[in-house]
């Protein structure tokens, strides 16, 4: 049997477009001799459809789209993810969950299509409800395995989370006779996730079945689906693999006993920095394109965060679609202004310079009566940032361009960012990128190019917001070599203060950082979405109350 894994980029809500994407991949696979073609989880609706599932017209249109797709199939079998409206007669096959009141019974399902009809349906049994996932909010869980015959090979159908359980649906599917187990996914990327996926696949393959893992590709709000689909034999070896961060069609052959071979070697793997760069580029580009923004704006200061943001944007959309905006103040150092101009020239982007001395003086004069009698030093610093935010948003408004915010995860964590200032924007490219990784990615950017796309002086200078004379980040925060590990422990792993101190960090420093993180929740709640690249990103991954008194 020839297997084809159709690694696609479904767009949430674009039902006709998604049907075409699947059908075109099916046709290419069929012409390559495929007997079985597999598309990603919820490929017809896109993932995650979220509260679109509350709209009866959407779920009805999804059902119609499935039958339209079925009508475009022939003798080759197509397995595709869709949202099923569970009929009352089939409710015994699903486990009730605490779905939204008034929501019709729905299942995250996989349809088996062939010869113009829907041959069978599998309903996902394990519904993730953690991190970015909310499936228990919408779906009922299936109870039964599904094994179908394709060209003499017993093929089991499973969906995403079903794989992530030692003795769950995949094991039951193998026990039901499957020799090839297909696992349809819309699995978001984070650094190191491939090892987790392959570990679970290897666990199940050891029971005597080949595992076909098919994943989606593309950016959807803050998550990026990275593809990286693979076919693993019963011996745990990956014999076929799709590209990372790109659509692909992966072909392989499977016999009735589950033995596998591929006509071409697996796609090469990206190293950790390359795949992180690719995720940021894909997430940024797809957010802009899918939301209809033809160009982007980046406020560049001569600092490393804005420089890296601009470089990622240039790769994501092309330098011709990027405008770097320099907004020097009387406090800006000549070197920073020169670095900002050099960045735009190196990247080949457009350059616009809007000095803020005039607006700043006007604001100072207007605010003088209100500031009188108060220490307005910090307000004056933030005023400069907010003037820049206003200028950038005005440009965005006039041009229909997407403004990219430039703050990194370390800054967002401790609140070292200005609401309605440098936090202004529609998408925060580095929101999940810790400061130390910012430096690694900047050097990677130059190393790949073999040139200074990002000026070396931008990378080597001490980090500074340049909102007061001789300001340094280290005036307000520990050095990032100390800060980032504390933040990783506290934010990503929820480790208590005393445990972090036991790792060798100063107690007063850890307690202060923890307080800063907790107090900054109100800022993060108002921040733009950004690309998720760590296991615990700010946003849906980490949902804490703004108003709360827990301090440990």
N, C-alpha and C positions, 0 to 999 in steps of 0.2 A: 504494500500500500504506500502510495506517495502522499506525504503530509505537507501542507503549506501553512505556515504561521504568518498571518497577515497583520503586521505591526503597523497600526494606523493611528491617525490623529483625529478622533471624533471631536466635533464641536458641540458643546452643550446646547441643546435646543434646536440645532440645525438638522431636523429629521430628514428632509429630502437630501441635503448634502451628505449626511452620514450614510444613508441608503446607497447613494452613488459611490461613496468611497469604498464601502464594503463590496458592492457589486463589481466595481472595476478591479479590485484586488482579487475577487473570486474568479473573474474572467482571465486575468493574467495567470493565476494559479492553475486554472483548468487547462489553459493552453500549454502549461509546463508539465501537464500530466498528472495533476493532483487528484487524488480520490477523496481527500478530506482537507477542507480549508477551515481554519479557525480564526475568528476575529475577537477583539478584546471584550472585556466585561462592559455591559451597557453601551455597546458600540452604536446602537441606534439612537439613544437619547444623548450620549455623552455622559461623562462622569465627573463630579456628582451633580445630578439634576436638582438636588435640594428641594425647595418648596415649589418648584415647578410641578412636582408630583401632587401637590394639592389642587392643581387645576385640572378638572375633569376633561377639558378640551385637549390638554397636553397628553394625558394618558390614553385618551381615545385615539389621538393622532399617532401616538407611538404604536398602538396595536395595528392601525392601518398601515403604518410604515413597515412593520414586520411582514405583513401579508404581501405588500408590494415587493419587498425584497425576496420573499419566498417565490414569487412569480418569476423572478429573474434567475432562478436556479435550474440546473439540469441534473445529469446523472451523478455529478460530484456532490458529496455531502458538505454542507456549510453549517458550522456551529457558531452562533453569534449571540452576544449578550443583549438583553432587552428588558423592559419593565413589563411584567405580566399582571394583568388584572385577574386575580384569582377568582375563578367561578365558584359558586357555593358548593357545587358537586366535588370540587377539588380541595376544599378547605381542610378536609381530613388529612391532606398531604402536607399541611403547613402548620407550624407551631405559632400560636398567637404571641404577639409582643405588644408592648405599650406604645403603639403607634399613635399618631395625632388623632384626636377626636374627629369623627366625621370622615376620615380618610377611608376610601374603598380598600378592600384587601388587595395588597400589592405584593409581588415577589420580585427579587433581583434574580432574574432567570436567564437561562441559556436555551435557545431554540435550536433544534436539529432540523435543517431545511434540506429538501431534495425533491427533484422532479416537480417543482412548482408548488409544493405544499409544505406545511409544518408537520414534520413526522413525529416529533416528540419534544418534551420540555423538561428541563432540569431546574429545580429551584435551589438557590444557594442556601446552605444549612447554617453556616456560622456567619453571623452578622456583626461586623466590627462596630464598636461604639466607644471609641477612644481616639485621642489625637484629633486628626482632621475628619474622622469618620462619624457619621450619625445614622447608620443604617437602621437601628432599632426604632428610630423616629418614623420611619416610612414603611418598612417591609416586614412581612411575615417570613419566618425561616422554614425552609423545606425540611422534610424528614427522611426522604428515601433516596438511595443512589440511583443512577441511571447508567446503564451500559448498553451501547448500540453496536451493531455489526457494520463495519465499513470494509468492504473488499476482503472479508474473511478475518479481519482483526477485531477483537473485542475492545471497544473504546469506551472508557469511562469519562463522564463529563463532570467537572467540578468548577467552582468559581472562587478565585482569589483567596479569601480568608480560610476557606475549606482546607487549604494546604497547610495552614499554620497551626496544626494540632496533631499531636503524636498518634492518637488513636481515633481520630474523628472521621469525617466524610471520605477523605482520600483512602484511608485504610479500609473503610467499609466498601468503597468502590472496587478496590483491589480484591477484597474477599468475595465480591459479587462476580468476579471472573474477568475483570479488565486486565489487559496486558499493556495497553497504552492509556495513560490517564492524562486527559487534557485539562489544563487549569487556565481559565480565562481571567485576565487581570486588568484592573485600572489601579496600579500600585504606584503611589507617588515616590519620587526619588528622595533619598537623603544619603549623605556620605556613609559608606559602609553597608548599605542595604543589600547590595548584590550578595555578599557573603551570607547574610541571613536567609535570603531566598534560596540560594543554592544548598544551604545546610538543610533546610526543610525538604527540598526536593530530593536530596541525597538520602535523607532518612526514609522517605517513602519508596524511592526507587529500590532500596535494599530489600524490600519485600518482594521484588520480582516483577516490577512493572516499569516501563519507560515513562518518563514525565515530560509532557510538552507544556512549557510555560510560555503563554503569550501575553504580552503586556502592551498597553497603549503608549502613545508618544504625545508630547506637547504640553504647553503651559495652559493651566486653567486657574485663573485667579492667582492664589499664592502657591499652588502646587505645580510641580512639573513631573509628568510621566516620562520616564527615561527609556522606554523600550527595553532593549537588552534581553529580548525573548530568547529562549533556548530549548533545545531538546536534549534530555539526559537519558542515557541508557541505564539498564538495571545495575550496571557496575559502578554507577555514580559519575561516569565520565560525560562531559558535555561534548556532543558530536556536532552540534549545529547551534549557531548563535546569530541573533540580529544585531544591527548597529545600535549604538547608544545615541539617544537624543535625535533620532531620525527615523522616518518611516522606512519600512523594509519588507521584503517577502522572503521568508526563510523556508527552504525546501529540504526534505529529508525522507528517507525510506524506512518503514517499520514492517517487520514480518509478524506473523500470527503469534509468535512466541515472545514478542516484545524486543527482539534484537533490532538495533538501529544503525543506520549509516547515512552519511550525507554526501551529496555530489560535490560540495565545496567545503573548504575549511571554515571554522567559526570566524565570525567577524572579529578583528583585533580589539582588544580592550584599551580603553583610555586609562592613563594613570590617574591617581586621585585628584591632582590639581587640574588636569585636562578635563576630567568629567565634571568637576565643580564649575570650571569656566564654561563648559558647554551647557550646563544646567542654567546658569545665570543668563547666558546669551539666549537660550531657547525660551526661558520664562519671560524675559524682558521683551523679546521680539514678538512672541505670541500674544502677550497682553496688549501690546500696542496694536498689532495687526487685527486681532480678533475683536477689539473694541473700536476699530475704525479710526485710529490716529495715524496720519500719514507721516508725521515727524515728531521728534521729541526735543525737549529743552533740558539742558543741564547747567545749573549755576556752578561755575568753576572758580575756585578760590586760590589755586596754586597748591592746595593740599592734596593728600593722597586719596581720600575718600571720593571727592568729586572727580579726580583724575581717573580712578578706576571705574567709576560709574560711567563716565564718558567713553572710555575704551570699550566697555561691555556694550554700551548702546551702539557704538560704531560698528562693532561686529554683528550685533543683532539686527540692525536695520540698514546698515550702510552709512558711511560717513556723510553722504549727501543729505541724509534725513536727520542729522543731528546738528543742533546749534548750541555751541558753548557760549555762555553768557558770563562775562566778567563784570563784577560790580565792586570795584575798589572803593574803599573809604579812606579818610585821612590817616587811619591807623594801619592800613594795609602796607606791608613792606614792599619795596620795589622788586625784591626777588620773587615774591609770591605772584605779583602781577605779571612779571616776565615768564614765570613758570606756567601760568594759566594760558598766556598767549602761545607759548611754545607747544603746550599740549594740543591745542586746537590745530596748530600747523602740523604737528607730527601725525595726528590722527586723520587729517584731511577734512575736518568738520568746518562748518561755518563758524564765524567768530563775531560776537556783538559785545561791545563794551559800554556799560551804563554806569558811570561813576555816581556814587550816592551822597557825595558831600552836600549838594544842594538840598535834596529831600531831607537829609539828616538835620541840617541847620533849621529848616522850616519846622520840622517836628519838635526840635529842641525849643524853639521859640514858642510854639503853640502849647507845649506841655509845661513850660516853665511855671505858670501859676499852680498847676496841680502837683508839680514836683517840689515846690517850695516847702522847706521844713522836713523833707524826707531824704533818706539816703537813696539816691536814684542811680547809683553806680551800676548795679546789676540790670536795672530797667534800661539804662542807656546801652549796655552791651546787647541786650535782647532786641532793643529797638532797631539796631543796625541789621540784625538778622531778619526782623519782620519787614523792614523796608525792602530788603532783597526778595523776601517771599512775595510781597505785594507786586513788585516789578515783574517777577517771573510768572506769577499767576495772571497778571494783566497781559503779558505776551502770549501765554497759553490761551487765554480767552480770545484774543484777537486773531491768532493764527490757527486755532483748532489743533494745537500741538499738545502732546502729553508732557507734563513736567515731571521729571524724575527727581525724587528726593534722594539725598546722598548720604544720610546717616548710616552707621554700621550697627551691628547687634550690641556691641559693648556700650555704645552711647545710648541706644534705646533702653538698654537694661537699667542703667543708673540714672536715666533722665537727663543726660548731658546733651540736650537738644532743646530747641526753642519751638514751642507750639506756635503755629502760624508764621514761623520763620523758616529755619532750615528743614523743619518737618513738613512744610508745605509741598504739595505735589500729589499726583495721582498714582504713583507707583514708586516703591522704595526698594531699589535694586539690591542694596547691601543690608537690608533689614535683618537678615539671618546670618550675616557674615561677621564673625568676631574680628576685632582689630588686628590681631596677629595674623589671621588668615588674609586680611586685606593686603598686608605687606607681602605675603607669599604669592598672592595672585598678581600683584603688581609686578613683581620680579619675573613671574612666569610669563606674563604678557610680553615683557621686553625680551625674554629669552627666546620665546617662540618666534618673535619677529626678527630677532637678531639685530635689534635697533632700539633706541630709546623712544618708544611710543609714549611712555610716561617718563617725563624728565627725571634723570637720576637724582637731581637736587630735590625734587618733590618727594622721592622715596626716603632720602637720607635726612631731611630736615626734621627737627623735633616737632611733633604734632601740636598744632595750635589753632584755636578758633579765630585768632587775630581780631578780637573784639575790644581789647585794651592793649596798651603798649606792653611789649615784651611778655605777652601772655603765653603760657604753655599748658597743655592738658595736664601735665604733672603737678600744676599748681592746685588742681581740684581733685585729681584722682591718683591712685597708685599707678606705678608704671604698668603698662599693659601686660608685661611678662608676669606680673603678679595678679593683676586684675582679671584677666581672661580665665585662668584656671579656677578662681573663686567663683566667677559668674557661671562657668560650666557646671560646677558642682551644685550651686544653689538654684540655678534656673533650669538646667537640663536634667539634673538628677534628683532634684528636691532634697538634697542632703541638708541636714540641720547644721546650724552654726557650729556647735561643739565638735561635730565630726570633721568639718572643714578645718577648724583650728587644729585638730589632732593631726592633720596632714602637714603641719608645720607653719601655718600662716598665723600672723599676729591677730590676737582675738579682737582688739579694738578695730583693726582694719576690716576684718570679716563682718563684725557687727555693723559697722558703718555702711559697708557695701550692701548688706542685706536690707538695711533700712532704706537706702537709696532705691534699691530694686522695688521694694514694696510700695514706696511712696510715688514711684513713677508710673504706676499702673494707669492712672487717669490720662497720662500723656499717650501711652501706648494704645489705649482704647481709641484714640483719635488719629492714630497714625495710618498712613496709606498701607495697602497690602504690599508684600514683597515676596521674593522667591524663597521658598523653603528649601534649605540644603542641609539642615541638621535634624536629628531625631526630635527635637523639641523647639519649634519655632514660636515666636510670639504671634498670637492670633488664635486660631482654632485649636492649635496644639496645647495651648496653655491658657486656661480660663480661670482667672482669679477675680474675686470681687475687688472693686475699687475701694469701697468703704469696708474696712475690716481692721481688727485689732490684734491679730496673731503676729507675733514678732520673731519667732524662732525658726 
